[in-house]
């Protein structure tokens, strides 16, 4: 699946996107897999309350299933204006 990172998440990880193979069943499981990759991932995903996630371009939750998902995007909360 494709993983996209935006704003400070991208800055901490160092890449805007990557394609990965994952055995995770939920977004939370994917985050745990990513956290164990390197310190930069652990830093980016240290506080999930500071992150939002979209699955195939629709806002979702961290307990959402990944079955059939092609794209996961992580980004900080958006502010209105």
C-alpha positions in Angstrom: 0.0 0.0 0.0 1.0 3.6 -0.4 1.7 5.6 2.7 1.7 9.4 2.4 3.0 11.8 5.0 2.1 15.5 5.2 3.4 18.6 7.0 5.6 17.9 10.1 5.0 14.2 9.8 6.8 14.3 6.4 9.5 16.5 7.9 10.2 14.0 10.8 10.2 10.9 8.6 12.1 12.5 5.8 10.0 11.3 2.8 6.6 12.4 1.4 5.5 8.9 0.5 6.5 5.3 0.4 5.1 2.0 -0.7 5.2 -0.8 1.9 4.0 -4.3 2.5 2.3 -4.7 5.8 0.6 -7.5 7.8 -1.3 -5.0 9.9 -5.0 -5.4 10.2 -5.8 -1.9 11.4 -4.3 1.6 11.1 -3.1 1.3 14.7 -1.3 -1.9 13.8 0.3 -0.2 10.9 1.4 2.6 13.1 3.0 0.1 15.5 4.9 -1.5 12.6 6.1 1.9 11.4 7.2 2.9 14.9 9.6 -0.1 15.1 11.3 0.8 11.8 13.5 3.6 12.9 13.7 6.4 15.5 12.4 8.9 13.0 9.1 6.9 12.7 8.9 6.5 16.4 9.2 10.3 16.8 6.6 11.0 14.1 4.0 8.6 15.7 4.8 9.3 19.3 1.5 11.1 20.0 -1.4 9.8 18.0 -3.7 12.5 19.4 -1.7 15.0 17.3 -2.4 13.0 14.0 -5.2 12.4 11.7 -5.5 9.6 9.1 -7.2 9.2 5.8 -7.8 5.8 4.0 -8.2 6.1 0.3 -8.7 9.9 0.7 -11.4 9.6 3.3 -10.9 10.6 7.0 -10.9 7.6 9.2 -9.9 6.4 12.7 -6.9 4.5 13.9 -9.0 1.5 14.7 -10.2 1.3 11.1 -9.5 -1.9 9.2 -6.9 -1.9 6.4 -8.5 -4.7 4.3 -8.6 -3.5 0.7 -7.1 -0.1 1.4 -4.6 1.2 -1.2 -3.5 4.5 0.3 -3.0 5.7 3.9 -2.2 9.3 4.6 -1.0 10.7 7.9 -1.2 14.4 8.7 -1.7 16.9 11.6 -5.2 18.2 12.4 -6.4 20.8 10.0 -7.5 24.2 11.1 -10.3 26.2 9.4 -10.0 29.5 7.8 
